[in-house]
Amino acid sequence: KMREKMIYVLEGDMHIEVEHMKGELRANDYQHVPAQHRHRFSNTGAAALRYFEFICFDPTAPAIIPPEDTHLVKE
């Protein structure tokens, strides 16, 4: 299941592609990646690339309840 993401660069240089858009990110830059969008990135600098990837969950999305837990659901 795909989730929205925020990618935040701590150190280094990153080439990022989100669907048909491309660009470069450097330290303190960030990029939103919408759910269902294909994306990839790579280190384009000589130094190590360090980044955070935040996975964003939608609290209003319907919960997926495994069959073994249906007895816990209240209507």
All heavy atoms as a GROMACS GRO file, in nm:
protein
  616
    1LYS      N    1   0.085  -0.118   0.000
    1LYS     CA    2   0.000   0.000   0.000
    1LYS      C    3   0.089   0.123   0.000
    1LYS      O    4   0.181   0.134   0.077
    1LYS     CB    5  -0.088  -0.003   0.124
    1LYS     CG    6  -0.206   0.085   0.114
    1LYS     CD    7  -0.297   0.058   0.230
    1LYS     CE    8  -0.436   0.089   0.189
    1LYS     NZ    9  -0.530   0.075   0.295
    2MET      N   10   0.058   0.217  -0.084
    2MET     CA   11   0.140   0.337  -0.098
    2MET      C   12   0.088   0.446  -0.004
    2MET      O   13  -0.031   0.459   0.016
    2MET     CB   14   0.138   0.386  -0.241
    2MET     CG   15   0.170   0.276  -0.337
    2MET     SD   16   0.304   0.291  -0.451
    2MET     CE   17   0.391   0.432  -0.429
    3ARG      N   18   0.178   0.520   0.051
    3ARG     CA   19   0.145   0.631   0.140
    3ARG      C   20   0.215   0.757   0.091
    3ARG      O   21   0.314   0.751   0.021
    3ARG     CB   22   0.193   0.602   0.283
    3ARG     CG   23   0.138   0.476   0.342
    3ARG     CD   24  -0.002   0.495   0.386
    3ARG     NE   25  -0.045   0.376   0.459
    3ARG     CZ   26  -0.168   0.350   0.485
    3ARG    NH1   27  -0.263   0.431   0.446
    3ARG    NH2   28  -0.202   0.242   0.549
    4GLU      N   29   0.164   0.871   0.131
    4GLU     CA   30   0.232   0.996   0.099
    4GLU      C   31   0.362   1.001   0.177
    4GLU      O   32   0.374   0.945   0.286
    4GLU     CB   33   0.144   1.115   0.134
    4GLU     CG   34   0.022   1.121   0.047
    4GLU     CD   35  -0.040   1.258   0.042
    4GLU    OE1   36   0.027   1.357   0.074
    4GLU    OE2   37  -0.156   1.264   0.005
    5LYS      N   38   0.461   1.071   0.120
    5LYS     CA   39   0.592   1.082   0.185
    5LYS      C   40   0.640   1.226   0.178
    5LYS      O   41   0.603   1.301   0.089
    5LYS     CB   42   0.696   0.997   0.112
    5LYS     CG   43   0.676   0.851   0.119
    5LYS     CD   44   0.788   0.781   0.046
    5LYS     CE   45   0.766   0.631   0.045
    5LYS     NZ   46   0.875   0.564  -0.025
    6MET      N   47   0.725   1.260   0.272
    6MET     CA   48   0.804   1.382   0.267
    6MET      C   49   0.949   1.336   0.278
    6MET      O   50   0.984   1.259   0.367
    6MET     CB   51   0.771   1.475   0.384
    6MET     CG   52   0.635   1.538   0.376
    6MET     SD   53   0.612   1.648   0.236
    6MET     CE   54   0.718   1.783   0.277
    7ILE      N   55   1.031   1.380   0.186
    7ILE     CA   56   1.174   1.348   0.188
    7ILE      C   57   1.248   1.477   0.220
    7ILE      O   58   1.231   1.578   0.151
    7ILE     CB   59   1.219   1.289   0.053
    7ILE    CG1   60   1.145   1.157   0.029
    7ILE    CG2   61   1.370   1.269   0.052
    7ILE    CD1   62   1.167   1.097  -0.106
    8TYR      N   63   1.328   1.473   0.326
    8TYR     CA   64   1.402   1.590   0.374
    8TYR      C   65   1.550   1.557   0.373
    8TYR      O   66   1.593   1.459   0.434
    8TYR     CB   67   1.356   1.628   0.515
    8TYR     CG   68   1.426   1.748   0.571
    8TYR    CD1   69   1.378   1.876   0.544
    8TYR    CD2   70   1.539   1.735   0.649
    8TYR    CE1   71   1.442   1.987   0.595
    8TYR    CE2   72   1.604   1.845   0.701
    8TYR     CZ   73   1.555   1.972   0.673
    8TYR     OH   74   1.619   2.082   0.723
    9VAL      N   75   1.630   1.637   0.303
    9VAL     CA   76   1.773   1.612   0.290
    9VAL      C   77   1.848   1.677   0.406
    9VAL      O   78   1.836   1.798   0.430
    9VAL     CB   79   1.828   1.664   0.155
    9VAL    CG1   80   1.977   1.642   0.146
    9VAL    CG2   81   1.756   1.596   0.039
   10LEU      N   82   1.925   1.596   0.477
   10LEU     CA   83   2.009   1.646   0.587
   10LEU      C   84   2.145   1.691   0.536
   10LEU      O   85   2.194   1.798   0.570
   10LEU     CB   86   2.028   1.537   0.693
   10LEU     CG   87   1.903   1.493   0.766
   10LEU    CD1   88   1.931   1.368   0.846
   10LEU    CD2   89   1.854   1.606   0.855
   11GLU      N   90   2.209   1.606   0.455
   11GLU     CA   91   2.343   1.634   0.401
   11GLU      C   92   2.354   1.572   0.262
   11GLU      O   93   2.295   1.468   0.235
   11GLU     CB   94   2.452   1.570   0.487
   11GLU     CG   95   2.464   1.622   0.626
   11GLU     CD   96   2.569   1.546   0.706
   11GLU    OE1   97   2.635   1.455   0.652
   11GLU    OE2   98   2.584   1.578   0.824
   12GLY      N   99   2.431   1.637   0.177
   12GLY     CA  100   2.459   1.581   0.046
   12GLY      C  101   2.369   1.638  -0.062
   12GLY      O  102   2.293   1.731  -0.041
   13ASP      N  103   2.383   1.579  -0.181
   13ASP     CA  104   2.309   1.622  -0.299
   13ASP      C  105   2.229   1.504  -0.352
   13ASP      O  106   2.281   1.394  -0.368
   13ASP     CB  107   2.404   1.671  -0.408
   13ASP     CG  108   2.487   1.789  -0.363
   13ASP    OD1  109   2.432   1.880  -0.298
   13ASP    OD2  110   2.609   1.791  -0.393
   14MET      N  111   2.102   1.528  -0.381
   14MET     CA  112   2.011   1.422  -0.424
   14MET      C  113   1.947   1.460  -0.557
   14MET      O  114   1.898   1.572  -0.574
   14MET     CB  115   1.902   1.402  -0.319
   14MET     CG  116   1.790   1.307  -0.362
   14MET     SD  117   1.650   1.306  -0.247
   14MET     CE  118   1.717   1.214  -0.110
   15HIS      N  119   1.945   1.366  -0.649
   15HIS     CA  120   1.863   1.380  -0.770
   15HIS      C  121   1.736   1.302  -0.742
   15HIS      O  122   1.741   1.187  -0.700
   15HIS     CB  123   1.934   1.321  -0.892
   15HIS     CG  124   1.849   1.324  -1.015
   15HIS    ND1  125   1.832   1.439  -1.088
   15HIS    CD2  126   1.774   1.229  -1.074
   15HIS    CE1  127   1.750   1.413  -1.188
   15HIS    NE2  128   1.714   1.286  -1.181
   16ILE      N  129   1.620   1.367  -0.765
   16ILE     CA  130   1.493   1.302  -0.736
   16ILE      C  131   1.403   1.310  -0.858
   16ILE      O  132   1.404   1.409  -0.932
   16ILE     CB  133   1.425   1.364  -0.612
   16ILE    CG1  134   1.301   1.284  -0.573
   16ILE    CG2  135   1.394   1.510  -0.633
   16ILE    CD1  136   1.249   1.314  -0.434
   17GLU      N  137   1.328   1.203  -0.880
   17GLU     CA  138   1.227   1.198  -0.986
   17GLU      C  139   1.096   1.154  -0.922
   17GLU      O  140   1.091   1.054  -0.853
   17GLU     CB  141   1.267   1.098  -1.094
   17GLU     CG  142   1.395   1.135  -1.165
   17GLU     CD  143   1.436   1.034  -1.269
   17GLU    OE1  144   1.350   0.960  -1.320
   17GLU    OE2  145   1.558   1.028  -1.298
   18VAL      N  146   0.992   1.233  -0.946
   18VAL     CA  147   0.857   1.200  -0.899
   18VAL      C  148   0.769   1.205  -1.024
   18VAL      O  149   0.747   1.312  -1.080
   18VAL     CB  150   0.807   1.299  -0.792
   18VAL    CG1  151   0.666   1.264  -0.748
   18VAL    CG2  152   0.901   1.302  -0.673
   19GLU      N  153   0.723   1.085  -1.067
   19GLU     CA  154   0.650   1.074  -1.194
   19GLU      C  155   0.736   1.134  -1.305
   19GLU      O  156   0.845   1.090  -1.326
   19GLU     CB  157   0.512   1.137  -1.183
   19GLU     CG  158   0.416   1.059  -1.093
   19GLU     CD  159   0.372   0.924  -1.147
   19GLU    OE1  160   0.354   0.908  -1.269
   19GLU    OE2  161   0.356   0.833  -1.066
   20HIS      N  162   0.689   1.241  -1.370
   20HIS     CA  163   0.763   1.299  -1.483
   20HIS      C  164   0.843   1.423  -1.444
   20HIS      O  165   0.903   1.486  -1.531
   20HIS     CB  166   0.666   1.333  -1.596
   20HIS     CG  167   0.591   1.214  -1.645
   20HIS    ND1  168   0.650   1.112  -1.716
   20HIS    CD2  169   0.462   1.177  -1.631
   20HIS    CE1  170   0.561   1.019  -1.744
   20HIS    NE2  171   0.444   1.056  -1.692
   21MET      N  172   0.845   1.458  -1.317
   21MET     CA  173   0.920   1.575  -1.272
   21MET      C  174   1.056   1.530  -1.218
   21MET      O  175   1.067   1.425  -1.156
   21MET     CB  176   0.843   1.651  -1.164
   21MET     CG  177   0.712   1.704  -1.212
   21MET     SD  178   0.625   1.807  -1.092
   21MET     CE  179   0.612   1.697  -0.952
   22LYS      N  180   1.158   1.611  -1.242
   22LYS     CA  181   1.294   1.581  -1.196
   22LYS      C  182   1.352   1.706  -1.131
   22LYS      O  183   1.314   1.817  -1.166
   22LYS     CB  184   1.384   1.544  -1.313
   22LYS     CG  185   1.340   1.427  -1.394
   22LYS     CD  186   1.434   1.408  -1.510
   22LYS     CE  187   1.379   1.301  -1.602
   22LYS     NZ  188   1.468   1.277  -1.715
   23GLY      N  189   1.445   1.684  -1.040
   23GLY     CA  190   1.511   1.798  -0.979
   23GLY      C  191   1.623   1.757  -0.887
   23GLY      O  192   1.649   1.638  -0.867
   24GLU      N  193   1.688   1.858  -0.832
   24GLU     CA  194   1.800   1.837  -0.740
   24GLU      C  195   1.761   1.891  -0.603
   24GLU      O  196   1.701   1.998  -0.593
   24GLU     CB  197   1.925   1.910  -0.790
   24GLU     CG  198   1.971   1.866  -0.928
   24GLU     CD  199   2.014   1.720  -0.934
   24GLU    OE1  200   2.077   1.672  -0.838
   24GLU    OE2  201   1.984   1.655  -1.036
   25LEU      N  202   1.796   1.817  -0.501
   25LEU     CA  203   1.775   1.862  -0.363
   25LEU      C  204   1.910   1.866  -0.293
   25LEU      O  205   1.998   1.782  -0.320
   25LEU     CB  206   1.683   1.766  -0.288
   25LEU     CG  207   1.541   1.749  -0.341
   25LEU    CD1  208   1.466   1.647  -0.256
   25LEU    CD2  209   1.467   1.880  -0.343
   26ARG      N  210   1.925   1.962  -0.204
   26ARG     CA  211   2.046   1.974  -0.124
   26ARG      C  212   2.005   1.984   0.023
   26ARG      O  213   1.887   1.983   0.054
   26ARG     CB  214   2.124   2.097  -0.169
   26ARG     CG  215   2.185   2.075  -0.308
   26ARG     CD  216   2.254   2.197  -0.364
   26ARG     NE  217   2.318   2.172  -0.491
   26ARG     CZ  218   2.257   2.139  -0.604
   26ARG    NH1  219   2.127   2.123  -0.606
   26ARG    NH2  220   2.322   2.120  -0.716
   27ALA      N  221   2.102   1.997   0.111
   27ALA     CA  222   2.073   2.005   0.255
   27ALA      C  223   1.965   2.108   0.283
   27ALA      O  224   1.966   2.218   0.226
   27ALA     CB  225   2.200   2.039   0.332
   28ASN      N  226   1.870   2.070   0.367
   28ASN     CA  227   1.755   2.151   0.410
   28ASN      C  228   1.647   2.168   0.303
   28ASN      O  229   1.555   2.245   0.323
   28ASN     CB  230   1.799   2.288   0.464
   28ASN     CG  231   1.888   2.272   0.584
   28ASN    OD1  232   1.859   2.194   0.674
   28ASN    ND2  233   1.999   2.344   0.585
   29ASP      N  234   1.658   2.096   0.192
   29ASP     CA  235   1.550   2.093   0.092
   29ASP      C  236   1.460   1.975   0.123
   29ASP      O  237   1.502   1.877   0.183
   29ASP     CB  238   1.605   2.077  -0.050
   29ASP     CG  239   1.675   2.200  -0.102
   29ASP    OD1  240   1.654   2.310  -0.048
   29ASP    OD2  241   1.752   2.184  -0.200
   30TYR      N  242   1.336   1.984   0.078
   30TYR     CA  243   1.244   1.872   0.096
   30TYR      C  244   1.154   1.858  -0.026
   30TYR      O  245   1.139   1.952  -0.105
   30TYR     CB  246   1.160   1.888   0.223
   30TYR     CG  247   1.067   2.006   0.221
   30TYR    CD1  248   0.936   1.992   0.176
   30TYR    CD2  249   1.110   2.131   0.263
   30TYR    CE1  250   0.850   2.100   0.174
   30TYR    CE2  251   1.024   2.240   0.261
   30TYR     CZ  252   0.895   2.223   0.216
   30TYR     OH  253   0.810   2.331   0.213
   31GLN      N  254   1.094   1.741  -0.040
   31GLN     CA  255   1.003   1.713  -0.150
   31GLN      C  256   0.887   1.630  -0.101
   31GLN      O  257   0.906   1.529  -0.034
   31GLN     CB  258   1.076   1.638  -0.262
   31GLN     CG  259   0.987   1.599  -0.378
   31GLN     CD  260   0.930   1.721  -0.450
   31GLN    OE1  261   1.004   1.810  -0.487
   31GLN    NE2  262   0.800   1.725  -0.468
   32HIS      N  263   0.767   1.672  -0.136
   32HIS     CA  264   0.646   1.594  -0.108
   32HIS      C  265   0.630   1.492  -0.221
   32HIS      O  266   0.644   1.525  -0.338
   32HIS     CB  267   0.526   1.688  -0.103
   32HIS     CG  268   0.396   1.617  -0.097
   32HIS    ND1  269   0.303   1.624  -0.198
   32HIS    CD2  270   0.343   1.535  -0.002
   32HIS    CE1  271   0.198   1.550  -0.165
   32HIS    NE2  272   0.220   1.495  -0.048
   33VAL      N  273   0.600   1.368  -0.186
   33VAL     CA  274   0.572   1.263  -0.284
   33VAL      C  275   0.429   1.214  -0.258
   33VAL      O  276   0.404   1.148  -0.158
   33VAL     CB  277   0.672   1.146  -0.271
   33VAL    CG1  278   0.641   1.038  -0.373
   33VAL    CG2  279   0.816   1.195  -0.286
   34PRO      N  280   0.335   1.250  -0.345
   34PRO     CA  281   0.197   1.207  -0.326
   34PRO      C  282   0.183   1.054  -0.331
   34PRO      O  283   0.261   0.986  -0.399
   34PRO     CB  284   0.121   1.272  -0.443
   34PRO     CG  285   0.209   1.385  -0.487
   34PRO     CD  286   0.349   1.338  -0.462
   35ALA      N  287   0.083   1.003  -0.261
   35ALA     CA  288   0.056   0.860  -0.265
   35ALA      C  289   0.030   0.819  -0.410
   35ALA      O  290  -0.023   0.897  -0.489
   35ALA     CB  291  -0.066   0.828  -0.178
   36GLN      N  292   0.068   0.700  -0.444
   36GLN     CA  293   0.049   0.641  -0.577
   36GLN      C  294   0.142   0.700  -0.683
   36GLN      O  295   0.130   0.664  -0.799
   36GLN     CB  296  -0.096   0.652  -0.625
   36GLN     CG  297  -0.200   0.600  -0.527
   36GLN     CD  298  -0.183   0.452  -0.492
   36GLN    OE1  299  -0.133   0.375  -0.571
   36GLN    NE2  300  -0.222   0.415  -0.372
   37HIS      N  301   0.232   0.791  -0.648
   37HIS     CA  302   0.326   0.846  -0.747
   37HIS      C  303   0.456   0.766  -0.741
   37HIS      O  304   0.512   0.747  -0.633
   37HIS     CB  305   0.356   0.993  -0.719
   37HIS     CG  306   0.252   1.086  -0.770
   37HIS    ND1  307   0.120   1.077  -0.735
   37HIS    CD2  308   0.262   1.191  -0.855
   37HIS    CE1  309   0.052   1.172  -0.795
   37HIS    NE2  310   0.136   1.243  -0.868
   38ARG      N  311   0.502   0.722  -0.855
   38ARG     CA  312   0.632   0.654  -0.860
   38ARG      C  313   0.741   0.757  -0.838
   38ARG      O  314   0.732   0.871  -0.885
   38ARG     CB  315   0.651   0.588  -0.997
   38ARG     CG  316   0.555   0.476  -1.022
   38ARG     CD  317   0.579   0.420  -1.161
   38ARG     NE  318   0.480   0.322  -1.193
   38ARG     CZ  319   0.497   0.191  -1.175
   38ARG    NH1  320   0.610   0.146  -1.128
   38ARG    NH2  321   0.400   0.107  -1.206
   39HIS      N  322   0.843   0.716  -0.765
   39HIS     CA  323   0.953   0.807  -0.739
   39HIS      C  324   1.081   0.728  -0.719
   39HIS      O  325   1.078   0.610  -0.690
   39HIS     CB  326   0.924   0.894  -0.616
   39HIS     CG  327   0.915   0.816  -0.489
   39HIS    ND1  328   0.804   0.740  -0.458
   39HIS    CD2  329   1.001   0.801  -0.386
   39HIS    CE1  330   0.824   0.682  -0.340
   39HIS    NE2  331   0.943   0.718  -0.295
   40ARG      N  332   1.192   0.797  -0.741
   40ARG     CA  333   1.324   0.740  -0.714
   40ARG      C  334   1.421   0.854  -0.694
   40ARG      O  335   1.397   0.967  -0.738
   40ARG     CB  336   1.368   0.647  -0.825
   40ARG     CG  337   1.389   0.712  -0.958
   40ARG     CD  338   1.428   0.608  -1.060
   40ARG     NE  339   1.437   0.670  -1.192
   40ARG     CZ  340   1.473   0.607  -1.298
   40ARG    NH1  341   1.503   0.479  -1.291
   40ARG    NH2  342   1.480   0.668  -1.414
   41PHE      N  343   1.529   0.823  -0.626
   41PHE     CA  344   1.630   0.925  -0.603
   41PHE      C  345   1.766   0.860  -0.592
   41PHE      O  346   1.777   0.740  -0.571
   41PHE     CB  347   1.600   1.010  -0.479
   41PHE     CG  348   1.572   0.933  -0.354
   41PHE    CD1  349   1.675   0.894  -0.272
   41PHE    CD2  350   1.442   0.902  -0.318
   41PHE    CE1  351   1.650   0.824  -0.156
   41PHE    CE2  352   1.415   0.832  -0.203
   41PHE     CZ  353   1.520   0.793  -0.120
   42SER      N  354   1.870   0.944  -0.610
   42SER     CA  355   2.007   0.894  -0.602
   42SER      C  356   2.099   1.003  -0.550
   42SER      O  357   2.067   1.122  -0.557
   42SER     CB  358   2.054   0.846  -0.740
   42SER     OG  359   2.049   0.953  -0.832
   43ASN      N  360   2.213   0.961  -0.500
   43ASN     CA  361   2.316   1.052  -0.451
   43ASN      C  362   2.394   1.103  -0.572
   43ASN      O  363   2.448   1.025  -0.649
   43ASN     CB  364   2.408   0.977  -0.354
   43ASN     CG  365   2.516   1.065  -0.295
   43ASN    OD1  366   2.523   1.184  -0.324
   43ASN    ND2  367   2.599   1.006  -0.213
   44THR      N  368   2.398   1.235  -0.589
   44THR     CA  369   2.472   1.292  -0.702
   44THR      C  370   2.598   1.364  -0.658
   44THR      O  371   2.669   1.420  -0.741
   44THR     CB  372   2.383   1.391  -0.780
   44THR    OG1  373   2.336   1.492  -0.691
   44THR    CG2  374   2.266   1.318  -0.843
   45GLY      N  375   2.627   1.365  -0.529
   45GLY     CA  376   2.745   1.434  -0.479
   45GLY      C  377   2.858   1.339  -0.445
   45GLY      O  378   2.842   1.217  -0.448
   46ALA      N  379   2.973   1.397  -0.412
   46ALA     CA  380   3.090   1.316  -0.373
   46ALA      C  381   3.079   1.269  -0.228
   46ALA      O  382   3.134   1.166  -0.192
   46ALA     CB  383   3.216   1.399  -0.392
   47ALA      N  384   3.004   1.344  -0.146
   47ALA     CA  385   2.988   1.308  -0.005
   47ALA      C  386   2.868   1.216   0.013
   47ALA      O  387   2.787   1.199  -0.078
   47ALA     CB  388   2.970   1.435   0.078
   48ALA      N  389   2.857   1.160   0.132
   48ALA     CA  390   2.743   1.074   0.165
   48ALA      C  391   2.613   1.154   0.164
   48ALA      O  392   2.612   1.273   0.197
   48ALA     CB  393   2.764   1.011   0.302
   49LEU      N  394   2.506   1.088   0.125
   49LEU     CA  395   2.373   1.148   0.126
   49LEU      C  396   2.301   1.100   0.251
   49LEU      O  397   2.291   0.980   0.276
   49LEU     CB  398   2.295   1.105   0.001
   49LEU     CG  399   2.148   1.143  -0.005
   49LEU    CD1  400   2.133   1.295  -0.006
   49LEU    CD2  401   2.083   1.081  -0.127
   50ARG      N  402   2.253   1.194   0.332
   50ARG     CA  403   2.173   1.161   0.450
   50ARG      C  404   2.040   1.232   0.439
   50ARG      O  405   2.036   1.351   0.409
   50ARG     CB  406   2.245   1.205   0.578
   50ARG     CG  407   2.372   1.124   0.603
   50ARG     CD  408   2.437   1.158   0.735
   50ARG     NE  409   2.338   1.166   0.839
   50ARG     CZ  410   2.350   1.243   0.948
   50ARG    NH1  411   2.456   1.313   0.968
   50ARG    NH2  412   2.254   1.246   1.038
   51TYR      N  413   1.932   1.158   0.463
   51TYR     CA  414   1.799   1.215   0.449
   51TYR      C  415   1.702   1.145   0.543
   51TYR      O  416   1.727   1.036   0.592
   51TYR     CB  417   1.750   1.202   0.304
   51TYR     CG  418   1.732   1.060   0.260
   51TYR    CD1  419   1.609   0.996   0.270
   51TYR    CD2  420   1.839   0.987   0.210
   51TYR    CE1  421   1.593   0.864   0.232
   51TYR    CE2  422   1.824   0.856   0.170
   51TYR     CZ  423   1.702   0.795   0.181
   51TYR     OH  424   1.687   0.663   0.144
   52PHE      N  425   1.589   1.213   0.568
   52PHE     CA  426   1.476   1.154   0.640
   52PHE      C  427   1.367   1.128   0.539
   52PHE      O  428   1.346   1.207   0.447
   52PHE     CB  429   1.417   1.250   0.744
   52PHE     CG  430   1.488   1.253   0.876
   52PHE    CD1  431   1.531   1.373   0.927
   52PHE    CD2  432   1.508   1.138   0.948
   52PHE    CE1  433   1.594   1.379   1.049
   52PHE    CE2  434   1.571   1.142   1.070
   52PHE     CZ  435   1.615   1.263   1.120
   53GLU      N  436   1.295   1.020   0.559
   53GLU     CA  437   1.178   0.992   0.478
   53GLU      C  438   1.061   0.976   0.574
   53GLU      O  439   1.057   0.883   0.653
   53GLU     CB  440   1.200   0.865   0.398
   53GLU     CG  441   1.094   0.836   0.298
   53GLU     CD  442   1.132   0.720   0.208
   53GLU    OE1  443   1.227   0.732   0.130
   53GLU    OE2  444   1.064   0.615   0.220
   54PHE      N  445   0.968   1.072   0.571
   54PHE     CA  446   0.852   1.068   0.658
   54PHE      C  447   0.738   1.002   0.583
   54PHE      O  448   0.702   1.047   0.473
   54PHE     CB  449   0.808   1.209   0.698
   54PHE     CG  450   0.912   1.285   0.775
   54PHE    CD1  451   1.000   1.370   0.710
   54PHE    CD2  452   0.921   1.272   0.912
   54PHE    CE1  453   1.095   1.442   0.780
   54PHE    CE2  454   1.016   1.343   0.983
   54PHE     CZ  455   1.103   1.428   0.918
   55ILE      N  456   0.681   0.897   0.639
   55ILE     CA  457   0.564   0.832   0.581
   55ILE      C  458   0.442   0.895   0.646
   55ILE      O  459   0.430   0.899   0.768
   55ILE     CB  460   0.566   0.680   0.607
   55ILE    CG1  461   0.698   0.618   0.563
   55ILE    CG2  462   0.447   0.613   0.542
   55ILE    CD1  463   0.728   0.627   0.417
   56CYS      N  464   0.351   0.944   0.565
   56CYS     CA  465   0.234   1.015   0.616
   56CYS      C  466   0.110   0.926   0.605
   56CYS      O  467   0.077   0.880   0.496
   56CYS     CB  468   0.212   1.143   0.535
   56CYS     SG  469   0.357   1.249   0.530
   57PHE      N  470   0.046   0.903   0.715
   57PHE     CA  471  -0.075   0.822   0.719
   57PHE      C  472  -0.197   0.911   0.725
   57PHE      O  473  -0.197   1.014   0.790
   57PHE     CB  474  -0.072   0.729   0.840
   57PHE     CG  475   0.039   0.630   0.835
   57PHE    CD1  476   0.159   0.655   0.898
   57PHE    CD2  477   0.025   0.512   0.764
   57PHE    CE1  478   0.263   0.564   0.892
   57PHE    CE2  479   0.128   0.420   0.758
   57PHE     CZ  480   0.248   0.446   0.822
   58ASP      N  481  -0.302   0.873   0.658
   58ASP     CA  482  -0.427   0.947   0.658
   58ASP      C  483  -0.518   0.890   0.767
   58ASP      O  484  -0.570   0.780   0.754
   58ASP     CB  485  -0.494   0.935   0.521
   58ASP     CG  486  -0.624   1.011   0.512
   58ASP    OD1  487  -0.667   1.069   0.614
   58ASP    OD2  488  -0.683   1.012   0.404
   59PRO      N  489  -0.539   0.964   0.876
   59PRO     CA  490  -0.621   0.911   0.986
   59PRO      C  491  -0.768   0.894   0.949
   59PRO      O  492  -0.842   0.826   1.018
   59PRO     CB  493  -0.604   1.014   1.097
   59PRO     CG  494  -0.564   1.138   1.028
   59PRO     CD  495  -0.489   1.097   0.904
   60THR      N  496  -0.811   0.954   0.838
   60THR     CA  497  -0.951   0.941   0.797
   60THR      C  498  -0.973   0.823   0.702
   60THR      O  499  -1.087   0.793   0.668
   60THR     CB  500  -1.000   1.069   0.728
   60THR    OG1  501  -0.925   1.090   0.607
   60THR    CG2  502  -0.984   1.190   0.818
   61ALA      N  503  -0.865   0.758   0.660
   61ALA     CA  504  -0.878   0.642   0.570
   61ALA      C  505  -0.940   0.525   0.645
   61ALA      O  506  -0.918   0.508   0.766
   61ALA     CB  507  -0.742   0.603   0.515
   62PRO      N  508  -1.018   0.443   0.576
   62PRO     CA  509  -1.078   0.327   0.644
   62PRO      C  510  -0.970   0.231   0.694
   62PRO      O  511  -0.870   0.209   0.627
   62PRO     CB  512  -1.163   0.260   0.536
   62PRO     CG  513  -1.143   0.337   0.412
   62PRO     CD  514  -1.053   0.452   0.438
   63ALA      N  515  -0.991   0.181   0.812
   63ALA     CA  516  -0.895   0.087   0.872
   63ALA      C  517  -0.909  -0.050   0.807
   63ALA      O  518  -1.019  -0.091   0.773
   63ALA     CB  519  -0.919   0.077   1.022
   64ILE      N  520  -0.797  -0.117   0.791
   64ILE     CA  521  -0.798  -0.254   0.742
   64ILE      C  522  -0.797  -0.345   0.864
   64ILE      O  523  -0.705  -0.340   0.946
   64ILE     CB  524  -0.678  -0.281   0.652
   64ILE    CG1  525  -0.686  -0.192   0.529
   64ILE    CG2  526  -0.673  -0.428   0.612
   64ILE    CD1  527  -0.564  -0.194   0.443
   65ILE      N  528  -0.901  -0.425   0.880
   65ILE     CA  529  -0.914  -0.509   0.997
   65ILE      C  530  -0.896  -0.655   0.956
   65ILE      O  531  -0.972  -0.706   0.874
   65ILE     CB  532  -1.052  -0.489   1.063
   65ILE    CG1  533  -1.063  -0.341   1.095
   65ILE    CG2  534  -1.069  -0.581   1.183
   65ILE    CD1  535  -1.180  -0.293   1.161
   66PRO      N  536  -0.792  -0.718   1.010
   66PRO     CA  537  -0.771  -0.860   0.978
   66PRO      C  538  -0.890  -0.943   1.026
   66PRO      O  539  -0.952  -0.910   1.128
   66PRO     CB  540  -0.644  -0.897   1.054
   66PRO     CG  541  -0.583  -0.770   1.101
   66PRO     CD  542  -0.692  -0.667   1.101
   67PRO      N  543  -0.924  -1.049   0.954
   67PRO     CA  544  -1.039  -1.131   0.993
   67PRO      C  545  -1.035  -1.179   1.137
   67PRO      O  546  -1.138  -1.187   1.204
   67PRO     CB  547  -1.033  -1.250   0.897
   67PRO     CG  548  -0.954  -1.200   0.781
   67PRO     CD  549  -0.859  -1.098   0.835
   68GLU      N  550  -0.917  -1.207   1.188
   68GLU     CA  551  -0.907  -1.258   1.326
   68GLU      C  552  -0.938  -1.151   1.431
   68GLU      O  553  -0.956  -1.182   1.548
   68GLU     CB  554  -0.770  -1.320   1.351
   68GLU     CG  555  -0.652  -1.225   1.341
   68GLU     CD  556  -0.592  -1.211   1.201
   68GLU    OE1  557  -0.655  -1.254   1.102
   68GLU    OE2  558  -0.482  -1.158   1.192
   69ASP      N  559  -0.946  -1.021   1.389
   69ASP     CA  560  -0.976  -0.914   1.483
   69ASP      C  561  -1.116  -0.856   1.467
   69ASP      O  562  -1.150  -0.757   1.533
   69ASP     CB  563  -0.873  -0.801   1.468
   69ASP     CG  564  -0.735  -0.842   1.516
   69ASP    OD1  565  -0.725  -0.940   1.593
   69ASP    OD2  566  -0.637  -0.776   1.476
   70THR      N  567  -1.199  -0.915   1.384
   70THR     CA  568  -1.333  -0.857   1.362
   70THR      C  569  -1.417  -0.857   1.490
   70THR      O  570  -1.505  -0.773   1.505
   70THR     CB  571  -1.407  -0.932   1.251
   70THR    OG1  572  -1.412  -1.070   1.281
   70THR    CG2  573  -1.341  -0.909   1.116
   71HIS      N  574  -1.390  -0.946   1.582
   71HIS     CA  575  -1.467  -0.948   1.707
   71HIS      C  576  -1.438  -0.825   1.793
   71HIS      O  577  -1.511  -0.795   1.887
   71HIS     CB  578  -1.435  -1.077   1.786
   71HIS     CG  579  -1.295  -1.083   1.837
   71HIS    ND1  580  -1.187  -1.112   1.755
   71HIS    CD2  581  -1.243  -1.061   1.960
   71HIS    CE1  582  -1.076  -1.109   1.826
   71HIS    NE2  583  -1.108  -1.079   1.952
   72LEU      N  584  -1.330  -0.749   1.764
   72LEU     CA  585  -1.295  -0.631   1.841
   72LEU      C  586  -1.366  -0.505   1.792
   72LEU      O  587  -1.362  -0.402   1.857
   72LEU     CB  588  -1.144  -0.609   1.836
   72LEU     CG  589  -1.058  -0.724   1.889
   72LEU    CD1  590  -0.911  -0.696   1.862
   72LEU    CD2  591  -1.082  -0.744   2.037
   73VAL      N  592  -1.428  -0.512   1.675
   73VAL     CA  593  -1.488  -0.394   1.613
   73VAL      C  594  -1.626  -0.368   1.673
   73VAL      O  595  -1.709  -0.456   1.682
   73VAL     CB  596  -1.500  -0.415   1.460
   73VAL    CG1  597  -1.569  -0.294   1.396
   73VAL    CG2  598  -1.364  -0.438   1.399
   74LYS      N  599  -1.646  -0.241   1.713
   74LYS     CA  600  -1.777  -0.199   1.764
   74LYS      C  601  -1.846  -0.122   1.652
   74LYS      O  602  -1.786  -0.044   1.582
   74LYS     CB  603  -1.761  -0.108   1.884
   74LYS     CG  604  -1.703  -0.180   2.005
   74LYS     CD  605  -1.695  -0.085   2.121
   74LYS     CE  606  -1.637  -0.158   2.242
   74LYS     NZ  607  -1.627  -0.070   2.357
   75GLU      N  608  -1.975  -0.144   1.638
   75GLU     CA  609  -2.050  -0.070   1.536
   75GLU      C  610  -2.110   0.055   1.593
   75GLU      O  611  -2.133   0.071   1.705
   75GLU     CB  612  -2.157  -0.162   1.478
   75GLU     CG  613  -2.093  -0.276   1.402
   75GLU     CD  614  -2.196  -0.356   1.325
   75GLU    OE1  615  -2.301  -0.299   1.288
   75GLU    OE2  616  -2.171  -0.472   1.301
   0.00000   0.00000   0.00000
